[in-house]
Amino acid sequence: MKIALIGYGKMGKAIEAIAVEKGHTVALKLDIHNPEDFTAEKLQQCDVAIEFTSPHSAVQNLTKCLEAGIPVVCGSTGWLAEWKTIETLCTQQNGALVYASNYSIGVNLFFELNTYLAKLMSKHTDYNVMLEEIHHTEKKDAPSGTAITLAEQVLQHITQKKNWVNHISDNVDELEIISERIDPAPGTHKIKYQSTIDDIEIIHTAHNRMGFAGGAVLAAEFIADKKGIYNMKQVLGL
């Protein structure tokens, strides 16, 4: 495939390394230094775009890709308040989009484990559940998109929790997500169930960016010849 990389920071470079190793070509690299190259004509010379930028630019970037008719994999988080706009545009353009809060294969297996554990714990109301997440200091949004996904999975099954909050809370109806930003941590997510008798924890710790990058390339391979909106669960066949 010919890939357009939108965002050429540390993640973009990790994606490039894996894509090239798998025999693909990075035909277009876009970042703040060459906005003049971000055109429909240049996008259309590629088979798929992979977008990893920031909450502030993601919607505009996705719009350009969908209007150019190029399938796009989006890894930016923190912009989902505008999800409906992008969903509608993708449908109108008969486009193709993969969105995930996290492209790591390990994290997506962790999502499945989190859902299963929440189902098991739903009958045991003497346990209180909370989340912790740690990322590097360049991470712009808090809580992370991955932490929000994990929290929403928990809320589907632990009905005594009504909503999540991003701070310590004394309200038993609120699910705490505690966020820390510490270098050089690529990402750690912990779900803890606590009782007076014992604790149960599940933890995912990323050692580097390669898991995220590999999953993004896998998603690009998946979406290149498709139409519609997909997630990593579908990409991985979970």
C-alpha positions, 0 to 999 in steps of 0.5 A, a space after each residue: 500500500 501507499 500510505 499517507 501519514 498525517 502527524 509525523 512525530 514519534 508515533 508517526 515515525 514508529 508507524 513508518 518503521 513498521 509499515 516499511 518493514 511490512 513492505 508498504 510505502 509511506 508516500 506522503 508525510 504531513 505535519 505542521 512543517 508542510 501544510 501546503 502538501 495536505 491536498 486532496 490531489 496528494 492524498 488521492 495518490 495514496 491508498 490509505 491515510 493514518 492520522 495521529 495528531 491532536 484533539 484540536 486538528 483531528 476533525 479537520 484532518 479527517 474531513 479532508 481525508 473523507 472529502 478526498 475519498 481516501 480511507 482513513 485510520 484515526 488514532 487521535 483522541 479527545 475529539 469525540 464530542 464531534 463524532 457525529 459530524 465525522 460519522 455523517 460525513 463518512 456516510 455521505 461520502 461513502 467513505 471508510 474510517 477506522 477509529 479506536 482509542 487505542 490500536 495496541 493489540 494487547 490493549 484491545 485484548 485488555 478491553 475484552 478482559 475488562 468487560 468480562 471482569 466487570 460482568 463477573 464483579 457486577 454481582 459483588 457490590 461490596 467491591 468499589 471500582 476505580 481506574 488509574 492511567 499514566 502517560 508521558 507528559 506530551 499526552 494532551 488529553 486527560 483522561 486518555 481515550 483508552 481510560 474513557 473506553 475502559 470506564 464506559 465498559 465498566 459503567 455498562 455492568 457496574 450499575 451502582 456507578 452512574 458516571 466517571 469523573 477525572 478526580 478523586 471522589 467521595 461520591 459512591 455513584 462516581 467512577 474515579 479515573 486518576 490521571 498522571 503524566 510522567 515521562 517517559 511512560 508510553 501508557 499504563 492502565 489499571 482497573 482496581 476492585 477494592 473491598 475490606 477483604 481483598 483487592 482485584 486488579 488488572 493492569 496493562 503496561 505498554 513498554 514502547 509505541 510499537 504495539 500502537 503503531 503495529 495495530 495502526 498499520 494492521 487497521 490500514 491494511 484492513 480498511 484499504 478496500 472497504 467502505 463504512 466505519 469500523 473499530 479495532 474489535 472488528 479489525 482483530 475479529 474479536 
